[in-house]
Structure formats: structure tokens, C-alpha cells
Amino acid sequence: MKISTLALTGLLLAAAAQGAVPRQNDDGPDVTEEGLVRVPSGSKVGVYRLPVATFTQYQSVMFGPIEVVFKKGWERNHKELTKKDRDTLRWQLASLLRAELVKELVDRGGYRLTKEPSPETLKVTASILETDVTAPNASQAMDKRTFVSSAGSMKVVVELHDAASGVLIGRLINYEMAPDHGDVRPSLTRPYWPPPATNINTLADFRLGFETSARYTHEALSVARAEKREEQSQIKTEN
């Protein structure tokens, strides 16, 4: 099968991406500058909580803006993209993460969605950092298809604030790499090409990482609420 120059470039990008696996665990401090304390987590993420926060009073959530920051040098390596292209990609990624957070916390978690802060409202903000999209402008033309082993990687940071006071009470840090398709070249054991890199396929792969980050956020919040309820119950029993 004839491979175009662009596709060959994709193969080289894929090979480079295989050696750029993001960290599997947050390597941050045990106590942050804001006073958040790292707590044990059964998942691969870093989870931080403000010790005095109760978490049990929150019945609704509101969402703040989502920041998207590309990996250092990424824009320089993708000069084919215009500012409009980059802004569109940022908007697409931010929209996907917000949708997954809403799905997890509102649809599955039972929190009421609101736009107004109150003592029972949790404000959720997030950042997509170190964003590395392997082939952000891959052609969908049959003779110029690009194949990559992974669509890219990112660092997702989700922060929880008491909406009434604005105080930061929790943070979750998750490093994610898009699904690894392995060697992009056909072989005897796999005599076919993987799906080509397209905007649709790339966003679909990144969405999986956002889905994971949203699920971890929900789980961390549920654990915090359960632990605080147990503490409050013990205090009442002792009194």
C-alpha cells in the first residue's frame, strides 16, 4: 500500500509519541500552598482535600470556565494551525470535559445543576494542561491519511470550591494518554491499518480520558462525603 508523505510523517509522530508516556500518578506535594492535604486514593490520580471542609452539605453544582493549555513547544511544532484552529480545538476539548463532568456529577451523581452560588452549592472548575494532540490537523483525504499510535496526552486538573465563599476545598490531578493502538503498520498478526487520525477520532479518544477524570472526581467526592458523615456520626455518639 502506498503511503503519502503526510502519512509517513504520522508514523514518525507515532513512534515519538510511544516514548512520551505521561506520568501515571500525580507527583505533587503532600500539602499544597492552599492548605489542601493529599489523601489516599485507590485510583491512579492525585486527590487533595481541605481538612476542615465537610462536603456533606452540597446538593447542587455549578461549573466555571475550563482552561486548555498546550504542552510546551506544541504550538511551535504545529505551525500549520492558525489561531482560529487552536481556539477551536481548545473550545472542543473544554466542551467535552464539561459534558463529562455534568454527566457524572449531575446525571449520575444526583447533584442539581445551578448557576447561582449558595451554601449548598459546589463550584467545579477544571484545566486541561500539558495538552499534546499528536495530529491536530490530519487530512481526511484517502491519499493523505495519517496514522498514529495514540491521539495524544494531557493532564486534567479538577478543582472543587465552596461556591458561597470561593474557598478551594478539593483538587484532583489525573494524567491521561489516549488509547494506544500499538504499531500503526500492518503485520501478519494484524493485517489492517488502525483508524486514521481525524478530528472526530482524536476528540473521541480524548473524551475517554475526560470520562475517566470525571468518574474519578465523582468517586473522590463520594468518598469525602462518606468519611465526613462517619466523623460527624462518631462525634454525636461520643457526645
C-alpha positions as CSV (number, residue, x, y, z in Angstrom):
1,M,0.0,0.0,0.0
2,K,1.3,3.4,-1.0
3,I,1.8,5.8,1.9
4,S,1.7,9.6,1.4
5,T,4.4,11.9,2.8
6,L,1.9,13.1,5.4
7,A,1.0,9.6,6.4
8,L,4.7,8.8,6.8
9,T,5.1,11.9,9.0
10,G,2.3,10.4,11.1
11,L,4.2,7.2,11.5
12,L,7.2,9.1,12.8
13,L,5.0,11.1,15.1
14,A,3.5,7.9,16.4
15,A,7.0,6.4,17.1
16,A,7.9,9.6,19.0
17,A,4.7,9.5,21.0
18,Q,5.4,6.0,22.2
19,G,8.3,7.3,24.2
20,A,6.3,10.2,25.7
21,V,4.1,8.3,28.1
22,P,2.7,10.7,30.8
23,R,3.2,10.0,34.5
24,Q,0.7,7.6,35.9
25,N,0.4,9.2,39.3
26,D,0.4,12.8,40.4
27,D,3.8,13.7,42.0
28,G,2.7,16.8,43.8
29,P,3.4,17.7,47.5
30,D,1.6,16.2,50.4
31,V,0.3,19.7,51.4
32,T,-0.4,22.4,48.9
33,E,0.1,26.2,49.3
34,E,-3.7,26.5,49.7
35,G,-3.7,24.0,52.6
36,L,-5.0,21.1,50.8
37,V,-3.8,17.7,52.1
38,R,-3.2,14.7,49.9
39,V,-5.4,11.8,50.8
40,P,-5.1,8.1,49.9
41,S,-6.7,7.1,46.6
42,G,-7.4,3.7,45.1
43,S,-7.1,5.1,41.6
44,K,-4.0,6.4,39.7
45,V,-4.9,10.1,40.4
46,G,-3.7,12.6,43.0
47,V,-6.5,13.6,45.3
48,Y,-6.3,16.6,47.7
49,R,-8.8,17.9,50.3
50,L,-9.1,20.8,52.7
51,P,-9.2,19.1,56.1
52,V,-11.9,21.4,57.6
53,A,-14.2,21.0,54.7
54,T,-17.3,18.9,55.4
55,F,-18.5,18.1,51.8
56,T,-21.8,16.8,53.1
57,Q,-23.9,20.0,52.7
58,Y,-23.6,20.2,48.9
59,Q,-26.7,19.4,47.0
60,S,-26.0,21.3,43.8
61,V,-23.1,22.1,41.4
62,M,-22.2,25.0,39.2
63,F,-19.4,25.0,36.6
64,G,-16.7,27.6,36.0
65,P,-14.6,28.0,32.8
66,I,-12.3,25.3,31.7
67,E,-8.8,26.3,30.7
68,V,-6.9,24.5,27.9
69,V,-3.1,24.9,27.8
70,F,-1.0,23.1,25.2
71,K,2.3,21.3,26.0
72,K,5.4,23.5,25.8
73,G,6.6,23.6,22.2
74,W,3.4,22.1,20.8
75,E,2.3,25.3,19.0
76,R,5.8,25.7,17.6
77,N,5.7,22.2,16.3
78,H,2.3,22.7,14.6
79,K,2.7,25.9,12.7
80,E,0.2,24.6,10.2
81,L,-2.5,25.6,12.6
82,T,-4.0,29.1,12.7
83,K,-5.0,30.9,15.8
84,K,-8.6,30.1,14.9
85,D,-7.7,26.4,14.6
86,R,-6.1,26.4,18.1
87,D,-9.0,28.3,19.6
88,T,-11.5,25.8,18.1
89,L,-9.5,22.9,19.4
90,R,-9.4,24.5,22.9
91,W,-13.2,25.0,22.8
92,Q,-13.8,21.4,21.6
93,L,-11.7,19.9,24.4
94,A,-13.2,22.1,27.1
95,S,-16.7,21.3,25.9
96,L,-16.0,17.6,26.0
97,L,-14.6,17.7,29.6
98,R,-17.5,19.9,30.8
99,A,-20.0,17.5,29.3
100,E,-18.4,14.5,31.0
101,L,-18.4,16.3,34.4
102,V,-22.1,17.2,34.0
103,K,-22.9,13.7,33.0
104,E,-21.0,12.2,36.0
105,L,-22.0,14.7,38.8
106,V,-25.5,15.7,37.7
107,D,-26.9,12.8,35.7
108,R,-25.3,10.0,37.7
109,G,-24.4,11.8,41.0
110,G,-27.7,13.4,41.6
111,Y,-26.4,17.0,42.1
112,R,-28.7,19.7,40.9
113,L,-27.2,21.9,38.2
114,T,-27.4,25.6,39.1
115,K,-25.8,28.9,38.0
116,E,-26.3,30.6,41.4
117,P,-23.8,30.2,44.3
118,S,-25.2,29.2,47.7
119,P,-24.0,27.5,50.9
120,E,-25.1,24.2,49.4
121,T,-23.5,24.6,46.0
122,L,-20.2,23.2,44.9
123,K,-18.4,25.1,42.2
124,V,-16.4,22.9,39.8
125,T,-13.6,24.4,37.7
126,A,-11.1,22.5,35.6
127,S,-7.9,22.8,33.5
128,I,-6.6,20.7,30.7
129,L,-2.8,21.1,30.9
130,E,0.2,19.8,29.0
131,T,-2.2,19.1,26.2
132,D,-0.4,17.2,23.4
133,V,-2.6,16.4,20.3
134,T,-0.4,14.2,18.0
135,A,-2.1,15.1,14.7
136,P,-4.4,18.1,15.2
137,N,-4.8,18.9,11.5
138,A,-4.7,15.4,9.9
139,S,-6.2,15.2,6.5
140,Q,-9.2,13.0,5.9
141,A,-8.4,12.6,2.2
142,M,-7.9,8.9,1.2
143,D,-4.4,9.6,-0.3
144,K,-3.2,11.7,2.7
145,R,-4.3,9.8,5.7
146,T,-2.3,10.0,8.9
147,F,-1.9,7.0,11.3
148,V,-0.8,7.5,14.9
149,S,-0.4,5.0,17.7
150,S,-2.0,7.5,20.2
151,A,-4.0,10.6,19.6
152,G,-2.1,12.3,22.4
153,S,-1.9,13.0,26.2
154,M,-2.9,15.6,28.8
155,K,-3.0,16.5,32.4
156,V,-6.5,17.1,33.8
157,V,-6.9,19.2,37.0
158,V,-10.4,19.4,38.5
159,E,-10.9,21.8,41.5
160,L,-13.8,22.0,43.9
161,H,-14.8,25.2,45.5
162,D,-17.3,26.2,48.1
163,A,-19.4,28.3,45.8
164,A,-20.6,30.8,48.5
165,S,-17.2,31.6,49.9
166,G,-15.0,30.7,46.9
167,V,-12.7,28.7,49.1
168,L,-10.9,25.8,47.4
169,I,-11.7,22.6,49.2
170,G,-10.6,19.9,46.8
171,R,-8.4,19.1,43.8
172,L,-7.9,16.1,41.6
173,I,-5.0,15.6,39.2
174,N,-5.1,13.0,36.5
175,Y,-2.6,12.2,33.8
176,E,-4.2,10.6,30.8
177,M,-2.9,9.2,27.5
178,A,-5.4,8.5,24.7
179,P,-5.8,4.8,23.8
180,D,-2.7,3.2,22.4
181,H,-3.3,1.5,19.1
182,G,0.2,-0.1,19.1
183,D,2.3,-0.3,15.9
184,V,0.4,1.6,13.2
185,R,1.9,-0.6,10.5
186,P,0.0,-3.7,9.3
187,S,1.6,-7.1,10.2
188,L,0.9,-10.8,9.9
189,T,-0.9,-10.7,13.2
190,R,-2.9,-7.6,12.3
191,P,-3.1,-7.3,8.5
192,Y,-5.0,-4.0,8.6
193,W,-4.5,-0.3,9.4
194,P,-5.9,1.2,12.6
195,P,-8.4,4.1,12.2
196,P,-6.7,7.1,10.7
197,A,-6.2,10.2,12.7
198,T,-9.1,12.6,12.1
199,N,-10.6,15.3,14.2
200,I,-13.5,13.1,15.1
201,N,-11.3,10.1,16.1
202,T,-9.0,12.4,18.1
203,L,-11.8,14.0,20.1
204,A,-13.4,10.6,20.7
205,D,-10.1,9.3,22.2
206,F,-9.7,12.4,24.3
207,R,-13.2,12.1,25.5
208,L,-12.4,8.8,27.1
209,G,-9.8,10.5,29.2
210,F,-12.2,13.1,30.3
211,E,-14.8,10.5,31.1
212,T,-12.2,8.8,33.4
213,S,-11.3,12.1,35.1
214,A,-15.0,12.9,35.7
215,R,-15.6,9.5,37.2
216,Y,-12.6,9.8,39.5
217,T,-13.9,13.3,40.6
218,H,-17.3,11.8,41.4
219,E,-15.6,8.9,43.3
220,A,-13.3,11.2,45.3
221,L,-16.3,13.5,46.2
222,S,-18.4,10.5,47.3
223,V,-15.5,9.2,49.5
224,A,-15.1,12.6,51.1
225,R,-18.8,12.9,51.9
226,A,-18.9,9.4,53.3
227,E,-15.9,9.9,55.6
228,K,-17.2,13.2,56.9
229,R,-20.6,11.7,57.6
230,E,-18.8,9.0,59.6
231,E,-16.8,11.5,61.5
232,Q,-19.9,13.6,62.3
233,S,-21.7,10.4,63.4
234,Q,-18.9,9.4,65.8
235,I,-18.8,12.9,67.3
236,K,-22.5,12.8,68.0
237,T,-22.1,9.3,69.6
238,E,-19.3,10.5,71.8
239,N,-21.3,13.5,73.0
